[in-house]
């Protein structure tokens, strides 16, 4: 495979030799140290083979004394391909200019790839890099990694580490987000543990203070679960931090009203398409006006980055399509509306319960009132209901 690539780069000639004694030609090639390959016999007196340009010139000169006829069947390789353009100066200049532009453009950044971010948006990281001199068209060899890291970390404090590695025309940005600091509990601040919501106590774990409830007791919202005031027989009442965990069964009733008539889209079949090219950060539109007033439409944008031999180019083809529609009132099926409302209520319930516990069971019911469906979700959960409330031992100053 490598020899084939080398032969095509330096050029090769496919010839046909016809002679009464063709073995003399082969012996002559061996005597002159001429390399040939792809030998194929067409008849007892004729064969075809391939030689390099240099060996073909030598064979043509030394083979004049032989009673042999040589004919060229094909000229292959890069030299002969480029030789076709010797009378087309404009095409040669364009080819050389394009090759030079690709070579010089490979030293600039035309694409970004961000890895490692979960909470920090990619757009924010790229905007911070652009503010510090790293954007589309930046010379890749001039980047100072330490200086970029110091400035970007100041602009984006949610990051603890960032590195920019340039590979060809692409900049690989690797980041590491800062972990949130742990919440420190002050054990010296006087406080009570009260119920965040009503429930039936299942388990009580006291770390400090006096437990005021036992498993199996029902509590209401705001009731003290662990008191920070402890009575002693010697020094009287002692005030400390009431801390612990109280797990309870809780119940939720969530309700939402869903209309049985909704406005749906009905496409009219009218469409408008616009094409534009983005060169680096500049955009060239090939349509007159993109502003549409007084109409309802969906805008669909498709981006097609251009590459050449796997190398990203600073050119992106953008196709924008506007699909026009009209809003039409459509009656909704009650069963489908109930399922949609149930999914909405379950998502809201998980958002309320997940930080503290889990949902054990749910029950959904609905009833229709005129043109509205009233959907109710009843749920039973198991969660921690305690929250710390400070104890004020002094009257605040006016």
GUMARKOL-562118 format. One record per residue (C-alpha): x, y, z; residue in three letters. Coordinates in steps of 0.5 Angstrom, whole numbers, padded with zeros to 4 digits, always signed. Layout:
BEGIN
XYZAla ...
This chain:
BEGIN
+0000+0000+0000Unk +0006+0005+0002Unk +0009+0003-0005Unk +0003+0005-0009Unk +0002+0011-0006Unk +0010+0013-0007Unk +0009+0011-0014Unk +0003+0015-0015Unk +0006+0021-0012Unk +0013+0021-0016Unk +0009+0019-0023Unk +0009+0012-0026Unk +0008+0010-0033Unk +0004+0004-0036Unk +0007+0001-0042Unk +0006-0005-0047Unk +0012-0009-0050Unk +0011-0013-0056Unk +0017-0017-0059Unk +0019-0024-0062Unk +0023-0025-0056Unk +0020-0021-0050Unk +0025-0024-0045Unk +0030-0020-0048Unk +0026-0014-0045Unk +0026-0017-0038Unk +0033-0019-0038Unk +0035-0011-0040Unk +0031-0009-0035Unk +0035-0013-0030Unk +0042-0011-0033Unk +0040-0004-0032Unk +0037-0004-0025Unk +0030-0002-0028Unk +0024-0003-0023Unk +0017-0006-0026Unk +0011-0009-0023Unk +0004-0011-0025Unk +0007-0015-0030Unk +0001-0018-0034Unk +0002-0023-0041Unk -0003-0021-0046Unk +0001-0026-0051Unk +0007-0030-0052Unk +0010-0024-0055Unk +0007-0018-0051Unk +0006-0016-0044Unk +0004-0010-0040Unk +0007-0007-0034Unk +0008-0001-0030Unk +0015+0003-0029Unk +0017+0010-0026Unk +0018+0016-0030Unk +0026+0015-0029Unk +0026+0008-0031Unk +0021+0009-0037Unk +0026+0014-0040Unk +0032+0009-0039Unk +0028+0003-0042Unk +0026+0008-0048Unk +0033+0010-0050Unk +0037+0003-0049Unk +0031-0001-0052Unk +0032+0002-0059Unk +0037-0003-0061Unk +0032-0009-0059Unk +0027-0011-0065Unk +0021-0009-0060Unk +0015-0004-0060Unk +0014+0000-0054Unk +0007+0003-0053Unk +0004+0008-0047Unk -0002+0006-0045Unk -0003+0011-0039Unk +0001+0016-0035Unk -0001+0016-0028Unk +0001+0020-0021Unk +0001+0027-0019Unk +0006+0030-0024Unk +0002+0028-0030Unk -0004+0030-0026Unk -0001+0037-0025Unk +0002+0038-0032Unk -0005+0038-0035Unk -0006+0045-0031Unk +0000+0048-0034Unk -0004+0052-0039Unk -0009+0054-0034Unk -0005+0059-0030Unk -0012+0062-0026Unk -0014+0055-0024Unk -0006+0054-0022Unk -0006+0060-0018Unk -0013+0059-0015Unk -0011+0052-0013Unk -0004+0054-0010Unk -0008+0060-0006Unk -0013+0055-0003Unk -0008+0050-0001Unk -0004+0056+0002Unk -0010+0059+0006Unk -0012+0052+0009Unk -0004+0051+0011Unk -0005+0058+0014Unk -0012+0057+0017Unk -0010+0051+0021Unk -0006+0056+0026Unk -0012+0059+0028Unk -0018+0057+0032Unk -0025+0056+0028Unk -0028+0051+0033Unk -0030+0050+0040Unk -0031+0044+0044Unk -0033+0045+0051Unk -0033+0039+0056Unk -0034+0038+0064Unk -0039+0043+0065Unk -0046+0041+0068Unk -0049+0047+0071Unk -0045+0052+0068Unk -0048+0054+0061Unk -0043+0053+0055Unk -0045+0060+0052Unk -0043+0063+0058Unk -0036+0059+0058Unk -0035+0061+0051Unk -0037+0069+0052Unk -0032+0069+0058Unk -0026+0066+0053Unk -0028+0071+0048Unk -0028+0077+0053Unk -0021+0075+0055Unk -0018+0074+0047Unk -0020+0067+0045Unk -0025+0067+0040Unk -0026+0065+0033Unk -0020+0067+0029Unk -0015+0067+0034Unk -0008+0065+0033Unk -0007+0058+0036Unk +0000+0059+0038Unk -0001+0065+0041Unk -0005+0063+0047Unk -0002+0063+0054Unk -0006+0058+0058Unk -0004+0060+0065Unk -0006+0067+0063Unk -0013+0065+0060Unk -0014+0060+0066Unk -0013+0066+0071Unk -0018+0071+0068Unk -0023+0066+0066Unk -0024+0063+0073Unk -0025+0071+0076Unk -0031+0072+0071Unk -0034+0065+0072Unk -0033+0064+0079Unk -0037+0057+0079Unk -0031+0054+0076Unk -0025+0051+0079Unk -0021+0049+0074Unk -0020+0051+0066Unk -0015+0049+0061Unk -0015+0050+0053Unk -0012+0045+0049Unk -0011+0047+0041Unk -0011+0041+0036Unk -0011+0044+0029Unk -0017+0049+0028Unk -0021+0046+0034Unk -0020+0049+0041Unk -0022+0043+0046Unk -0024+0047+0053Unk -0024+0042+0059Unk -0027+0045+0065Unk -0028+0043+0072Unk -0034+0046+0076Unk -0033+0048+0084Unk -0037+0044+0089Unk -0042+0047+0093Unk -0039+0049+0100Unk -0042+0044+0106Unk -0047+0047+0110Unk -0044+0048+0117Unk -0049+0047+0123Unk -0047+0052+0129Unk -0048+0047+0135Unk -0048+0053+0140Unk -0054+0057+0137Unk -0060+0056+0141Unk -0065+0053+0137Unk -0071+0049+0136Unk -0073+0043+0131Unk -0080+0045+0129Unk -0085+0041+0124Unk -0084+0044+0117Unk -0091+0041+0115Unk -0096+0036+0119Unk -0095+0029+0119Unk -0095+0022+0123Unk -0088+0021+0126Unk -0085+0015+0124Unk -0078+0015+0127Unk -0074+0020+0132Unk -0067+0021+0132Unk -0064+0027+0137Unk -0057+0030+0137Unk -0058+0035+0142Unk -0064+0038+0146Unk -0070+0034+0148Unk -0075+0030+0144Unk -0082+0033+0145Unk -0085+0027+0140Unk -0085+0020+0140Unk -0086+0015+0134Unk -0094+0014+0132Unk -0096+0021+0135Unk -0099+0026+0130Unk -0096+0033+0129Unk -0098+0040+0126Unk -0094+0045+0122Unk -0090+0049+0127Unk -0090+0044+0133Unk -0084+0043+0137Unk -0081+0036+0135Unk -0074+0037+0139Unk -0074+0043+0144Unk -0067+0047+0145Unk -0069+0048+0153Unk -0067+0043+0158Unk -0070+0043+0165Unk -0064+0041+0170Unk -0065+0040+0177Unk -0059+0044+0179Unk -0058+0050+0175Unk -0065+0051+0172Unk -0067+0051+0165Unk -0061+0050+0160Unk -0061+0053+0153Unk -0058+0049+0147Unk -0059+0047+0140Unk -0064+0043+0139Unk -0062+0038+0133Unk -0064+0031+0130Unk -0068+0028+0125Unk -0076+0027+0125Unk -0078+0022+0119Unk -0086+0022+0118Unk -0091+0020+0114Unk -0094+0026+0110Unk -0100+0027+0105Unk -0101+0032+0099Unk -0107+0034+0096Unk -0105+0038+0089Unk -0111+0040+0084Unk -0110+0044+0077Unk -0116+0046+0073Unk -0115+0044+0065Unk -0119+0047+0060Unk -0123+0042+0055Unk -0122+0046+0049Unk -0115+0048+0047Unk -0112+0052+0041Unk -0108+0048+0037Unk -0104+0049+0031Unk -0106+0048+0024Unk -0101+0049+0018Unk -0103+0053+0012Unk -0098+0050+0008Unk -0094+0057+0007Unk -0087+0056+0008Unk -0081+0061+0007Unk -0074+0059+0007Unk -0068+0063+0007Unk -0060+0061+0006Unk -0054+0065+0009Unk -0047+0064+0010Unk -0043+0065+0017Unk -0036+0067+0016Unk -0032+0067+0022Unk -0037+0072+0026Unk -0040+0075+0020Unk -0046+0073+0017Unk -0048+0074+0010Unk -0056+0073+0008Unk -0058+0071+0001Unk -0065+0073+0003Unk -0068+0080+0003Unk -0072+0081+0010Unk -0073+0076+0015Unk -0078+0080+0020Unk -0085+0077+0019Unk -0090+0081+0023Unk -0097+0080+0024Unk -0097+0072+0023Unk -0096+0066+0027Unk -0090+0061+0025Unk -0085+0056+0027Unk -0078+0058+0025Unk -0073+0052+0024Unk -0066+0053+0023Unk -0061+0048+0021Unk -0053+0049+0021Unk -0048+0045+0017Unk -0041+0047+0018Unk -0036+0046+0013Unk -0030+0041+0013Unk -0025+0040+0008Unk -0021+0033+0009Unk -0024+0033+0016Unk -0021+0040+0018Unk -0026+0045+0020Unk -0027+0051+0016Unk -0030+0058+0019Unk -0036+0057+0014Unk -0043+0055+0016Unk -0049+0054+0012Unk -0055+0056+0015Unk -0062+0054+0013Unk -0068+0058+0016Unk -0075+0056+0015Unk -0081+0059+0017Unk -0088+0055+0017Unk -0094+0059+0018Unk -0100+0056+0022Unk -0106+0059+0025Unk -0109+0057+0032Unk -0116+0053+0031Unk -0120+0051+0038Unk -0120+0044+0038Unk -0124+0040+0044Unk -0120+0035+0048Unk -0121+0028+0050Unk -0122+0028+0058Unk -0118+0022+0059Unk -0112+0025+0055Unk -0113+0031+0059Unk -0113+0028+0066Unk -0107+0024+0064Unk -0103+0031+0062Unk -0105+0034+0069Unk -0103+0028+0073Unk -0096+0028+0069Unk -0096+0036+0071Unk -0098+0034+0078Unk -0093+0029+0079Unk -0087+0033+0077Unk -0089+0038+0082Unk -0090+0033+0087Unk -0083+0031+0086Unk -0080+0038+0086Unk -0083+0039+0093Unk -0082+0032+0096Unk -0075+0030+0093Unk -0070+0034+0097Unk -0073+0031+0104Unk -0076+0024+0102Unk -0080+0020+0097Unk -0087+0019+0094Unk -0090+0012+0097Unk -0097+0012+0093Unk -0101+0017+0089Unk -0108+0017+0087Unk -0111+0021+0081Unk -0118+0023+0081Unk -0122+0028+0076Unk -0129+0032+0076Unk -0132+0036+0070Unk -0134+0043+0071Unk -0137+0046+0065Unk -0132+0047+0060Unk -0126+0045+0065Unk -0123+0039+0068Unk -0121+0039+0075Unk -0116+0034+0077Unk -0114+0032+0084Unk -0107+0028+0086Unk -0107+0025+0093Unk -0100+0023+0095Unk -0097+0019+0101Unk -0090+0021+0102Unk -0085+0019+0107Unk -0080+0025+0109Unk -0076+0029+0114Unk -0080+0034+0117Unk -0076+0038+0122Unk -0073+0045+0121Unk -0069+0049+0125Unk -0072+0055+0128Unk -0067+0060+0133Unk -0069+0061+0140Unk -0068+0069+0141Unk -0066+0070+0149Unk -0066+0077+0148Unk -0071+0083+0146Unk -0068+0086+0140Unk -0066+0093+0140Unk -0071+0098+0138Unk 
